[in-house]
């Protein structure tokens, strides 16, 4: 969300008089953008949520008197907004998980995570109702459908996220030599919600594959799990990577077994890099994978180890098909630009200002 907001502000600041209300990151804003800082602690996340909500709700009253529109990136305060971009629907996450407690978290951490999700969900239900917001922006077509069904009394508009497209389109890919394992990359931070454990279970059923996991989750736990499943020699946990372009260039497939994604940044980046996509049915997966006449860009799978393994093994057996999917995925991903995202946002601003959206 922080990256998307920064790229949006960079582009809108050229034509729109902006004031940004935030807890951090204000020092990186373009020259001329007004700043209202909300003092919040670095951690824990629960305190950040509660304190930001309390202070921002008060300060937004003053901000509203000097601006024409208020655009909230996420439902993060109780103040009224004209436009809310839902980068992550807590209602969708809770429904997909079947519980408030984050998967894999126990004890105090699990209880704190559950409480934070309950508070965030309550704030979402409060903010996404008539009288609190005039319009909701969804970041993918799948989320547009979901949000319209969840909040039918509100107008929902599609504003797809962008990516640093030029960086990934320029990647010089290597071709997998015949007979070598299928190379799979997973980019994930929250290992449990992103389904990294499920990836390991699938890998145990897909002997012709090797996996790299880029992300700073519970590395010790996942390495132990990989050892128990007998796949430790075929999976590499890389930890945090500031630049994942190298991993996409190495991979044949970008894989996501996430419980829920509103957009799926790593999938779109991997697709733009020329990787075939294998993903559960969340976020932009269908847009990247569906066959639109020129062939599919990937495979949408059930959130089940056998389904994931079957898709990977089928791609491993047919390298030509895998490369063709990667080329199709790259073409599909080419529409996810920052400029398109900013243009759609500016169009909604104009519609709100002119009263075209009530």
C-alpha positions as CSV (number, residue, x, y, z in Angstrom):
1,X,0.0,0.0,0.0
2,X,2.9,2.4,0.8
3,X,4.5,1.9,-2.6
4,X,1.2,2.3,-4.4
5,X,0.4,5.5,-2.5
6,X,3.8,6.9,-3.2
7,X,3.6,6.3,-6.9
8,X,0.1,7.8,-7.0
9,X,1.1,10.9,-5.2
10,X,4.1,11.4,-7.5
11,X,1.9,11.5,-10.5
12,X,-1.1,13.4,-9.1
13,X,1.1,16.1,-7.6
14,X,1.8,17.4,-11.1
15,X,-1.8,18.4,-11.6
16,X,-3.5,18.3,-8.2
17,X,-3.0,20.4,-5.1
18,X,-2.3,17.7,-2.5
19,X,-2.1,17.5,1.3
20,X,-1.0,14.1,2.7
21,X,-2.0,13.0,6.2
22,X,0.3,10.1,7.3
23,X,2.3,8.7,10.1
24,X,5.6,8.3,8.2
25,X,7.1,8.7,4.8
26,X,6.3,12.4,4.6
27,X,10.0,13.3,4.0
28,X,9.9,11.5,0.6
29,X,6.9,13.5,-0.8
30,X,7.3,15.7,-3.9
31,X,8.1,19.3,-3.4
32,X,4.9,21.4,-3.0
33,X,2.8,18.6,-1.4
34,X,1.5,19.8,2.0
35,X,2.1,17.5,5.0
36,X,0.1,16.7,8.1
37,X,2.0,14.2,10.3
38,X,0.2,11.8,12.7
39,X,2.6,10.8,15.5
40,X,2.4,7.1,15.9
41,X,4.8,4.5,17.4
42,X,6.9,2.2,15.2
43,X,5.3,-0.9,16.9
44,X,3.2,-2.8,17.8
45,X,0.9,-2.8,14.8
46,X,-2.2,-2.8,17.1
47,X,-1.0,0.5,18.7
48,X,-0.3,2.0,15.4
49,X,-3.8,1.3,14.2
50,X,-5.6,2.6,17.2
51,X,-3.4,5.7,17.7
52,X,-3.5,6.7,14.0
53,X,-7.3,6.3,13.9
54,X,-7.8,8.5,17.0
55,X,-5.5,11.3,16.0
56,X,-6.2,11.3,12.2
57,X,-10.0,11.4,12.9
58,X,-9.6,14.6,14.8
59,X,-7.1,16.2,12.4
60,X,-9.1,15.4,9.3
61,X,-11.8,17.8,10.5
62,X,-9.4,20.7,10.1
63,X,-8.0,19.2,6.8
64,X,-11.5,18.9,5.3
65,X,-12.1,22.6,5.8
66,X,-9.2,23.5,3.5
67,X,-9.5,20.8,0.8
68,X,-12.2,19.9,-1.8
69,X,-11.9,16.1,-1.4
70,X,-10.6,13.6,1.1
71,X,-9.1,10.4,-0.4
72,X,-8.3,7.6,2.2
73,X,-5.9,4.8,1.3
74,X,-7.7,2.1,3.3
75,X,-10.3,2.7,5.9
76,X,-7.8,4.0,8.5
77,X,-9.8,6.7,10.4
78,X,-13.4,7.4,11.5
79,X,-13.5,10.7,9.6
80,X,-15.6,11.1,6.5
81,X,-14.0,10.4,3.1
82,X,-15.1,11.1,-0.4
83,X,-13.1,8.2,-1.9
84,X,-11.7,5.2,-0.1
85,X,-9.2,2.9,-1.9
86,X,-9.6,-0.6,-0.4
87,X,-6.1,-2.1,-0.7
88,X,-7.1,-5.0,1.6
89,X,-10.7,-5.9,2.6
90,X,-10.5,-7.2,6.2
91,X,-14.0,-8.7,5.7
92,X,-12.7,-10.8,2.7
93,X,-9.6,-11.9,4.6
94,X,-11.6,-13.0,7.7
95,X,-14.1,-14.9,5.5
96,X,-11.3,-16.6,3.5
97,X,-9.4,-17.6,6.7
98,X,-12.5,-18.6,8.5
99,X,-11.3,-16.9,11.7
100,X,-9.9,-13.6,13.1
101,X,-6.6,-15.0,14.4
102,X,-3.9,-14.9,11.7
103,X,-3.0,-18.5,10.6
104,X,0.0,-19.9,12.4
105,X,-0.1,-17.5,15.3
106,X,-0.7,-18.8,18.8
107,X,-0.6,-17.4,22.3
108,X,-0.3,-13.7,22.9
109,X,0.7,-13.0,19.2
110,X,-2.3,-14.8,18.0
111,X,-4.6,-13.0,20.4
112,X,-3.1,-9.6,19.5
113,X,-3.5,-10.4,15.8
114,X,-7.1,-11.4,16.2
115,X,-7.9,-8.2,18.1
116,X,-6.2,-6.1,15.5
117,X,-8.2,-7.8,12.7
118,X,-11.5,-7.3,14.7
119,X,-10.7,-3.6,15.2
120,X,-9.8,-3.2,11.5
121,X,-12.9,-5.0,10.4
122,X,-15.1,-2.8,12.7
123,X,-13.5,0.3,11.2
124,X,-14.1,-1.0,7.7
125,X,-17.8,-1.6,8.4
126,X,-18.1,1.8,9.9
127,X,-16.3,3.6,7.1
128,X,-17.8,1.8,4.1
129,X,-21.4,3.0,4.4
130,X,-23.4,5.9,3.0
131,X,-22.7,9.1,4.9
132,X,-19.1,8.1,5.6
133,X,-17.8,7.6,2.1
134,X,-19.1,8.6,-1.3
135,X,-17.2,6.2,-3.5
136,X,-15.0,3.0,-3.1
137,X,-12.1,2.2,-5.3
138,X,-11.2,-1.5,-5.9
139,X,-7.6,-2.4,-6.9
140,X,-8.6,-5.5,-9.1
141,X,-11.6,-6.7,-11.0
142,X,-12.0,-9.6,-8.5
143,X,-12.1,-7.1,-5.7
144,X,-14.5,-4.8,-7.6
145,X,-17.0,-7.7,-7.7
146,X,-16.4,-8.6,-4.1
147,X,-16.7,-5.1,-2.7
148,X,-19.9,-4.4,-4.8
149,X,-21.5,-7.5,-3.3
150,X,-20.4,-6.7,0.3
151,X,-21.3,-3.0,0.2
152,X,-24.1,-2.7,-2.3
153,X,-25.3,0.7,-1.2
154,X,-22.0,2.3,-2.3
155,X,-20.6,3.0,-5.8
156,X,-17.5,1.0,-6.5
157,X,-15.0,2.0,-9.2
158,X,-12.1,0.0,-10.6
159,X,-8.7,1.5,-10.1
160,X,-6.2,-1.2,-10.7
161,X,-2.8,-1.0,-9.0
162,X,0.3,-0.4,-11.1
163,X,3.8,-1.9,-10.9
164,X,7.2,-0.6,-11.9
165,X,6.5,-2.0,-15.4
166,X,9.6,-0.9,-17.3
167,X,11.8,-2.6,-14.7
168,X,10.2,-6.0,-15.1
169,X,9.5,-5.9,-18.9
170,X,13.3,-5.2,-19.4
171,X,14.3,-8.4,-17.5
172,X,16.6,-10.6,-19.6
173,X,15.3,-14.1,-19.0
174,X,17.3,-17.3,-19.0
175,X,15.9,-20.4,-20.6
176,X,15.7,-23.6,-18.5
177,X,17.9,-26.3,-20.0
178,X,16.2,-29.5,-21.0
179,X,16.0,-32.0,-18.2
180,X,16.5,-29.4,-15.4
181,X,13.8,-29.0,-12.7
182,X,11.0,-26.4,-13.1
183,X,12.1,-23.2,-11.3
184,X,9.4,-21.7,-9.1
185,X,9.5,-18.4,-7.2
186,X,7.3,-17.3,-4.3
187,X,7.4,-13.8,-3.1
188,X,5.7,-13.5,0.3
189,X,6.1,-11.8,3.7
190,X,3.3,-13.2,5.8
191,X,4.1,-16.9,5.3
192,X,1.0,-18.3,6.8
193,X,-1.6,-16.1,5.1
194,X,0.4,-16.3,1.8
195,X,0.3,-20.1,1.9
196,X,4.0,-20.8,2.0
197,X,3.3,-24.0,4.1
198,X,0.9,-25.1,1.4
199,X,3.7,-24.5,-1.2
200,X,6.0,-26.9,0.7
201,X,3.2,-29.5,0.8
202,X,2.7,-29.1,-2.9
203,X,6.5,-29.4,-3.5
204,X,6.5,-32.8,-1.8
205,X,4.0,-33.9,-4.5
206,X,5.9,-32.2,-7.4
207,X,9.4,-33.9,-7.6
208,X,10.4,-32.2,-10.8
209,X,10.3,-28.7,-9.2
210,X,12.6,-26.4,-7.2
211,X,11.4,-23.4,-5.3
212,X,12.9,-20.1,-4.0
213,X,10.9,-18.1,-1.4
214,X,11.7,-14.4,-1.2
215,X,10.3,-12.7,1.9
216,X,10.9,-12.1,5.6
217,X,8.4,-14.5,7.3
218,X,9.0,-17.1,10.0
219,X,12.1,-18.6,8.3
220,X,13.0,-21.1,11.1
221,X,9.5,-22.6,11.2
222,X,9.3,-23.0,7.4
223,X,12.8,-24.5,7.2
224,X,11.8,-27.1,9.8
225,X,8.6,-27.8,8.0
226,X,10.5,-28.3,4.7
227,X,12.8,-30.8,6.5
228,X,9.9,-32.8,7.9
229,X,8.3,-33.0,4.4
230,X,11.6,-34.1,2.8
231,X,11.9,-31.1,0.5
232,X,14.6,-29.1,2.2
233,X,17.1,-29.7,-0.6
234,X,14.6,-28.4,-3.2
235,X,13.5,-25.1,-1.5
236,X,15.6,-22.1,-0.7
237,X,14.5,-19.4,1.7
238,X,16.1,-16.2,0.7
239,X,14.7,-13.8,3.4
240,X,14.0,-10.2,2.5
241,X,15.0,-9.1,-0.9
242,X,14.9,-5.4,-1.7
243,X,15.0,-6.2,-5.4
244,X,13.2,-9.3,-6.5
245,X,13.7,-8.8,-10.3
246,X,16.7,-11.3,-10.2
247,X,14.4,-14.0,-8.8
248,X,11.8,-13.4,-11.5
249,X,14.5,-13.6,-14.1
250,X,15.6,-17.0,-12.7
251,X,12.1,-18.5,-12.4
252,X,9.9,-20.3,-14.9
253,X,6.8,-19.8,-12.7
254,X,5.6,-17.3,-10.2
255,X,3.5,-19.1,-7.6
256,X,0.9,-17.8,-5.1
257,X,-1.1,-20.0,-2.7
258,X,-2.4,-17.0,-0.8
259,X,-5.6,-17.2,1.2
260,X,-6.7,-13.8,-0.1
261,X,-5.1,-11.0,-2.2
262,X,-6.8,-7.8,-3.2
263,X,-4.4,-7.3,-6.1
264,X,-1.3,-9.6,-5.9
265,X,1.7,-7.5,-6.5
266,X,4.2,-10.3,-6.8
267,X,2.0,-12.2,-9.3
268,X,1.8,-9.2,-11.6
269,X,5.5,-8.4,-11.3
270,X,6.3,-12.0,-12.1
271,X,4.0,-12.0,-15.0
272,X,5.5,-8.8,-16.4
273,X,8.9,-10.5,-16.1
274,X,7.7,-13.4,-18.3
275,X,6.9,-16.0,-15.7
276,X,4.0,-18.3,-16.1
277,X,1.5,-17.8,-13.3
278,X,0.2,-20.4,-11.0
279,X,-2.2,-19.0,-8.3
280,X,-5.2,-19.5,-6.1
281,X,-8.2,-17.6,-7.3
282,X,-7.5,-14.2,-5.7
283,X,-6.7,-10.7,-6.9
284,X,-5.5,-10.3,-10.4
285,X,-4.9,-14.1,-10.9
286,X,-7.9,-14.6,-13.3
287,X,-6.9,-11.5,-15.4
288,X,-3.4,-12.9,-15.8
289,X,-4.4,-16.5,-16.4
290,X,-7.6,-16.6,-18.4
291,X,-7.4,-17.6,-22.1
292,X,-8.5,-14.5,-24.0
293,X,-8.0,-16.0,-27.5
294,X,-4.2,-15.9,-27.6
295,X,-3.7,-18.6,-24.9
296,X,-3.7,-18.6,-21.1
297,X,-1.1,-16.8,-19.0
298,X,-1.1,-19.3,-16.3
299,X,-3.2,-21.7,-14.2
300,X,-5.7,-20.9,-11.5
301,X,-5.6,-23.7,-8.9
302,X,-7.5,-24.8,-5.9
303,X,-6.0,-24.0,-2.5
304,X,-4.9,-27.7,-2.2
305,X,-1.4,-29.2,-2.4
306,X,-2.5,-31.8,-5.0
307,X,-4.0,-29.1,-7.3
308,X,-0.9,-26.9,-7.0
309,X,1.4,-29.9,-7.6
310,X,-0.5,-31.0,-10.6
311,X,-0.3,-27.6,-12.3
312,X,3.5,-27.4,-11.6
313,X,4.1,-30.9,-12.9
314,X,2.2,-30.2,-16.1
315,X,4.3,-27.1,-16.7
316,X,7.5,-29.0,-16.0
317,X,6.6,-31.7,-18.5
318,X,6.0,-29.1,-21.3
319,X,8.7,-26.3,-21.3
320,X,7.3,-24.9,-24.5
321,X,3.8,-24.5,-23.0
322,X,5.3,-23.0,-19.9
323,X,7.3,-20.4,-21.9
324,X,4.2,-19.6,-24.0
325,X,2.2,-19.0,-20.9
326,X,4.9,-16.7,-19.6
327,X,4.8,-14.6,-22.8
328,X,1.0,-14.4,-22.5
329,X,1.2,-13.4,-18.9
330,X,3.7,-10.7,-19.7
331,X,1.3,-9.2,-22.3
332,X,-1.6,-9.3,-19.8
333,X,0.5,-7.5,-17.2
334,X,1.5,-4.7,-19.5
335,X,-1.7,-2.8,-18.7
336,X,-0.8,-2.4,-15.0
337,X,0.9,1.0,-15.1
338,X,1.2,3.8,-12.6
339,X,0.1,6.3,-15.1
340,X,-3.1,4.4,-15.8
341,X,-3.8,4.1,-12.1
342,X,-3.3,7.9,-11.6
343,X,-5.4,8.7,-14.6
344,X,-8.3,6.7,-13.3
345,X,-8.0,8.2,-9.8
346,X,-8.0,11.7,-11.2
347,X,-11.1,10.9,-13.3
348,X,-12.9,9.9,-10.1
349,X,-11.8,13.1,-8.4
350,X,-13.3,15.1,-11.2
351,X,-16.6,13.1,-11.0
352,X,-16.8,13.6,-7.3
353,X,-16.0,17.3,-7.6
354,X,-18.7,17.7,-10.3
355,X,-21.3,15.8,-8.4
356,X,-21.4,12.9,-10.9
357,X,-20.9,10.5,-8.0
358,X,-23.3,11.3,-5.2
